[in-house]
């Protein structure tokens, strides 16, 4: 059965995209969603999609770390490129008050601007959040009625947080974080509250290598998605095949792919 990695940073300089896609295919991971986080990645994502149109789709957006770099012309370009074939969501967008690489007021403004674009184009949002949950929920609650859904990408929060995201109609993206004995404890409890029809599997590669996988590799890759699913299935007492089928279907539903 095929797998769908709904979140991979394929433009990261640590990757040779051709090799990563080839290894993913060998592992049965047939579909990849390429995440963009900065305006300087958008053209490259489109070029990669054109090279691998049957294997890839992509997002167009600005990560909160990069909010300080956004210009008015970037918004116009984001709106235009988001209408390109293969673009399935606006993002990775959201709030990150953990390190504040961009000022909080700038993050809020850039996030809201992307929510407005997503609403106008009837696209889902691809969401990032760290140490800013209340502010994120407040903005999302205002815009979700006008949005075509979204995904809480790389969710690592609590049971209460996942319930609030689910109440907004979001899908929940689960990564190899669930394989981390120390950091993943809250997440392993939270995933018990996610219905299978709302759960999506992703790697967030090259980040978050699953700590239960041996031998240890330098970078996480889409090819390791089946291992993450196998570990998650053990925690949930759900067959891996069932997770594969439901996550693939959910990713296609979220991204409006046949």
C-alpha positions in Angstrom: 0.0 0.0 0.0 1.3 3.5 -0.8 2.2 6.1 1.9 1.8 9.9 1.8 4.4 12.0 3.6 2.3 15.1 4.2 5.2 17.3 5.3 8.8 17.2 4.1 11.3 20.1 3.9 12.6 18.8 0.6 14.3 22.1 -0.3 16.6 21.9 2.8 20.3 22.1 1.7 21.0 18.9 3.5 19.0 17.0 0.9 19.6 15.9 -2.6 15.9 15.9 -3.6 16.3 13.4 -6.4 17.9 10.9 -4.0 15.4 11.5 -1.3 12.5 11.0 -3.6 14.1 7.8 -5.0 14.5 6.3 -1.5 11.0 7.3 -0.6 9.6 5.5 -3.6 11.6 2.4 -2.7 10.0 2.5 0.7 6.5 2.8 -0.7 6.2 6.5 0.1 4.6 7.5 -3.2 3.4 11.0 -2.4 5.3 13.9 -0.8 4.1 17.4 0.2 7.0 19.9 -0.1 6.8 22.5 2.6 8.0 26.1 1.9 8.9 28.5 4.6 10.3 31.6 2.9 9.7 33.5 -0.3 13.1 32.5 -1.6 11.9 28.8 -1.7 8.7 29.3 -3.7 10.2 29.1 -7.2 12.3 26.2 -6.3 9.3 24.3 -5.0 7.4 24.9 -8.2 10.4 23.7 -10.3 10.6 20.5 -8.2 6.9 19.9 -8.6 7.2 20.3 -12.4 10.0 17.7 -12.3 8.0 15.2 -10.2 4.3 16.1 -10.7 3.0 12.6 -9.9 5.0 12.3 -6.7 4.9 15.8 -5.3 2.7 18.6 -4.3 3.7 21.8 -2.4 2.7 24.6 -0.1 3.4 28.3 -0.6 3.9 30.4 2.6 6.1 32.0 5.2 7.2 30.4 8.5 6.9 32.7 11.5 10.7 32.7 11.9 10.9 34.4 8.5 8.0 36.9 9.0 10.5 39.8 9.4 11.7 39.2 5.8 8.3 39.7 4.1 7.6 42.7 1.9 4.4 43.9 0.3 5.4 42.5 -3.0 5.8 39.1 -1.4 2.1 39.0 -0.6 1.2 39.7 -4.2 3.6 36.9 -5.3 2.3 34.5 -2.7 -1.3 35.1 -3.9 -0.2 34.5 -7.5 1.9 31.4 -6.9 -0.6 29.8 -4.6 -2.8 29.4 -7.6 -0.2 27.4 -9.5 -1.0 23.8 -10.2 0.4 21.6 -7.5 0.0 24.1 -4.7 -2.3 22.5 -2.1 -2.1 24.8 0.9 -0.9 28.2 2.3 2.0 27.8 4.7 4.0 26.8 6.6 2.4 29.7 8.5 1.6 30.5 12.1 3.2 31.7 15.3 6.4 30.8 17.1 7.0 32.7 20.4 9.6 30.2 21.6 12.6 31.9 20.0 11.0 35.0 18.5 13.3 35.1 15.4 10.7 37.6 14.2 9.0 40.1 16.5 5.7 38.8 17.8 3.6 41.7 16.3 5.2 41.0 12.9 4.5 37.3 13.2 0.8 38.1 14.0 0.5 40.4 11.0 2.1 38.0 8.5 0.1 35.1 9.8 -3.2 37.0 9.5 -2.2 38.2 6.0 -1.7 34.5 5.0 -5.0 33.5 6.5 -6.7 36.2 4.4 -5.1 34.9 1.3 -6.0 31.3 2.1 -9.6 32.4 2.6 -9.7 34.3 -0.6 -8.3 31.4 -2.6 -10.3 28.7 -0.8 -7.1 26.9 0.2 -6.4 25.1 3.5 -3.7 26.4 5.9 -0.5 24.5 6.8 0.0 25.5 10.4 3.1 25.9 12.7 2.8 26.8 16.4 5.2 26.9 19.3 4.6 28.6 22.6 1.8 30.7 21.1 -1.2 28.4 21.3 -3.7 30.8 22.7 -2.9 33.5 20.2 -3.0 31.0 17.4 -6.4 29.7 18.4 -7.8 33.2 18.7 -6.8 34.1 15.2 -7.8 30.8 13.7 -11.2 30.9 15.3 -11.9 34.1 13.5 -10.9 32.7 10.1 -11.7 29.0 10.1 -15.3 29.6 9.0 -13.9 31.1 5.8 -11.1 28.6 5.3 -11.0 25.3 3.5 -9.7 23.5 6.5 -6.1 23.0 7.5 -3.5 20.9 9.3 -1.8 21.4 12.7 1.6 20.5 11.2 4.0 18.5 13.4 1.7 18.6 16.4 3.6 18.1 19.7 1.1 19.5 22.2 -1.3 18.2 24.9 -4.6 16.4 24.8 -6.5 19.7 25.6 -4.8 21.4 22.7 -5.5 18.7 20.2 -9.2 18.8 21.2 -9.3 22.5 20.5 -7.7 22.0 17.1 -10.1 19.2 16.3 -13.0 21.4 17.3 -12.0 23.9 14.6 -12.1 21.1 12.0 -8.3 20.7 11.6 -6.4 17.6 10.6 -3.5 16.8 13.0 0.0 16.0 11.6 1.9 13.4 13.6 5.7 13.0 13.1 8.6 11.0 14.6 8.2 13.1 17.8 5.9 10.4 18.9 8.9 8.0 19.0 10.8 10.2 21.5 10.5 8.6 25.0 11.3 11.8 26.9 9.8 14.6 24.7 6.9 12.7 23.2 5.1 11.7 26.4 2.4 14.4 26.1 2.0 13.6 22.4 1.5 9.9 23.0 -1.3 10.8 25.3 -2.8 13.4 22.9 -2.9 11.1 19.9 -5.4 8.9 21.7 -7.9 11.7 21.2 -7.4 12.0 17.5 -10.0 10.2 15.3 -8.4 8.2 12.5 -10.3 10.3 10.0 -8.4 13.4 11.3 -4.9 12.0 11.7 -2.2 12.6 9.0 1.3 11.2 9.0 4.3 13.3 8.1 8.1 13.3 8.8 9.0 17.0 8.8 12.3 15.7 7.4 15.2 16.3 7.7 14.1 17.1 11.2 12.8 14.8 13.9 14.5 11.5 13.1 12.5 8.8 14.9 14.6 7.8 17.9 13.3 4.2 17.8 14.8 3.6 14.3 18.1 1.9 14.0 20.7 2.5 12.8 20.6 6.2 13.5 20.9 8.4 10.4 22.1 12.0 10.1 18.8 13.2 8.6 15.2 12.1 8.8 13.6 11.2 5.4 10.2 10.3 3.9 11.5 6.7 3.6 11.2 6.4 7.4 7.5 7.2 7.5 6.4 3.5 7.6 8.5 3.1 10.8 6.8 6.1 12.4 3.4 4.6 11.6 4.4 1.3 13.0 5.4 2.9 16.3 2.3 5.0 16.4 0.2 1.9 15.6 1.6 0.2 18.7 0.7 3.1 20.9 -2.8 3.3 19.5 -3.2 -0.4 19.2 -4.2 0.1 15.5 -2.9 -1.9 12.6 -0.2 -0.1 10.6 -2.1 -0.9 7.4 -5.1 0.9 8.7 -3.0 4.0 9.6 -1.5 3.9 6.1 -4.9 3.8 4.4 -6.6 6.4 6.6 -3.6 8.9 6.6 -3.3 8.7 2.8 -7.0 9.3 2.3 -7.0 12.2 4.8 -4.0 13.8 3.1 -5.8 13.6 -0.3 -8.9 15.0 1.3 -7.1 17.9 2.9 -5.1 18.8 -0.2 -8.0 18.1 -2.7 -6.1 15.5 -4.5 -7.8 12.6 -6.4 
